[in-house]
Amino acid sequence: MKRTLSLVLAFVMLICSFAAVSSAEAKTKTKAPAIVKISYANFYYDMLRKSCHITVKWKTQKSISGYQVKLGIEEGKKVSYVKTKTVKGAKKNILKVYCDYKDDKSFYTVAKVRAYKTKKGKKIYGKWSKQEFADFKVINELTGFKGKVLAHDDSNDYTLKLKLNWKEVKGADGYQIVYRNVHNYYSTSRVYVEKKNYYTGWFKEVGQVTIRPYRLIKGKREYGEFSTDFLDFSPDL
C-alpha cells in the first residue's frame, strides 16, 4: 500500500513539474507582432526620365526587428505578388522600388506589409496587412504649352513668327520643340532651347507644334516624353 502511494505521489510530482515547465515556456514565448497599417502606396511615372517606381509607407511599430513587404502586379482582376523586400529596423517605414521600364511584370501597383521579430536567429512574423492598391501619379510632366502668332511672312502664308511658352520641368537641361510641315505631316523640324521656358522665332511652313524636355547625360541628350499638349497652326487648306 505504501509503495503504491509513493508511486502515485511521484507521478503527481512529475506531472506538476511538466506543467511548471510548460507554463514557463508559455510565459517566455515571443508574441508575434501586430498587424501593420499601410499609410499609402503611390505609383509614380516620371515623364522626364521615362522611369517608374512604387513608394510604400506604413506606420511603425515598437519592439520589432523590421518589416517584410510584398509587391504585386495586377493581371485583370487578379493580383500576383512577384517581389519581396525586407526593411530592417523598427523606425524605417518607407520603401521605394523602381520598375524596369521595358518589363510589364515590374510595374508594381499593389503592396502588403508585415512586421517581424528576431529571436535566437529565427524570424517571427506578424500577419499581413490588407493589400493596398497604389494611386497613379505623373511627375515631371511638361504642361502649360501655349503659343501665339506674332507675325506672318508676306512671301509665304505658312511661315509664322511664334511666341511659345511652357511650365519649367524640374531637372530638365533644355527642351526640344518639334514642328511638322503643314504640307507633309511626316516632315519635321526641330528647335532646341536651353534653360528657358519660352521661345520666340520664325517657323517655316509650320503645322502642328509639340515639345519635350531633355537631360544632358555625358554630353548627349536624353529625351523625356512629349507633352500631351500640342499646338496646331495649320490653316484651313
C-alpha positions, -999 to 999 in steps of 0.1 A, spaced: 0 0 0 28 24 9 46 15 -23 15 23 -43 11 56 -26 47 65 -32 43 58 -69 12 79 -71 29 108 -54 59 105 -77 36 105 -107 18 136 -95 51 154 -89 62 146 -124 30 159 -139 34 191 -118 70 196 -130 59 192 -166 31 218 -161 55 242 -145 79 239 -175 51 243 -199 39 274 -180 73 289 -180 77 283 -218 43 299 -224 54 330 -205 87 332 -223 72 325 -258 77 356 -281 44 372 -291 40 378 -328 40 415 -340 7 433 -345 -8 438 -380 9 467 -398 -13 496 -412 -2 510 -445 -3 548 -448 -2 550 -486 11 534 -517 19 555 -548 30 545 -583 50 573 -599 56 577 -636 85 602 -644 79 617 -678 114 633 -679 134 602 -670 109 577 -686 111 557 -654 86 545 -628 86 534 -592 63 525 -563 66 540 -529 50 523 -499 48 539 -464 34 524 -432 30 531 -395 59 520 -374 58 495 -345 79 492 -313 99 462 -302 103 447 -336 132 439 -359 119 451 -392 93 447 -419 87 425 -449 70 440 -480 54 421 -509 48 439 -542 23 427 -567 11 434 -603 -24 435 -614 -34 410 -641 -70 418 -648 -89 412 -616 -61 390 -602 -31 402 -582 2 383 -584 28 391 -558 61 389 -576 87 406 -554 96 406 -517 117 431 -499 129 432 -463 133 465 -445 155 462 -414 148 484 -383 116 493 -364 118 530 -373 122 526 -411 87 528 -426 91 536 -463 102 516 -493 109 528 -529 113 502 -556 120 511 -593 104 493 -622 120 480 -653 105 503 -680 107 475 -705 92 448 -683 54 450 -675 59 425 -647 79 450 -628 51 476 -628 43 470 -591 9 486 -582 -1 465 -551 16 461 -518 11 445 -484 34 446 -453 40 426 -422 63 431 -392 88 406 -378 109 400 -346 141 381 -345 148 357 -316 177 333 -315 183 338 -352 147 330 -361 122 354 -375 87 356 -360 62 372 -384 30 390 -377 0 388 -400 -1 405 -434 -17 439 -437 -46 445 -460 -33 448 -496 -31 484 -508 -36 494 -544 -13 523 -554 -25 556 -566 -11 566 -600 8 598 -601 26 615 -630 57 636 -622 80 659 -642 53 663 -669 57 693 -693 25 712 -691 11 747 -699 24 746 -735 9 777 -752 17 798 -782 5 827 -803 13 842 -838 32 874 -837 37 879 -875 33 863 -909 58 861 -937 44 882 -966 60 858 -991 48 826 -975 14 824 -957 26 793 -939 57 808 -923 49 823 -890 67 841 -862 55 824 -830 59 831 -793 58 798 -773 60 793 -735 55 764 -711 60 755 -675 95 746 -665 103 709 -658 124 704 -627 156 686 -636 155 694 -673 186 708 -690 166 720 -721 137 715 -744 132 702 -779 105 719 -800 93 698 -829 70 711 -856 55 694 -886 54 707 -921 20 720 -930 21 702 -964 37 670 -952 28 655 -918 59 633 -917 84 661 -924 96 676 -891 119 703 -880 135 709 -845 144 738 -823 165 734 -791 160 757 -761 184 756 -731 174 766 -696 144 787 -706 107 781 -707 99 803 -736 109 808 -773 102 833 -800 112 827 -836 102 821 -872 88 787 -881 88 778 -918 56 762 -932 45 753 -897 16 730 -889 15 712 -856 40 720 -828 49 699 -798 76 699 -772 96 676 -748 122 681 -722 157 666 -722 186 660 -698 223 661 -708 239 628 -699 276 626 -707 271 653 -733 242 635 -750 205 645 -749 183 620 -731 147 629 -740 116 627 -719 81 622 -730 64 647 -754 39 670 -738 3 659 -741 -5 694 -752 3 704 -788 -4 735 -809 -18 735 -844 -12 765 -866 -23 747 -898 -46 770 -919 -78 756 -935 -63 742 -967 
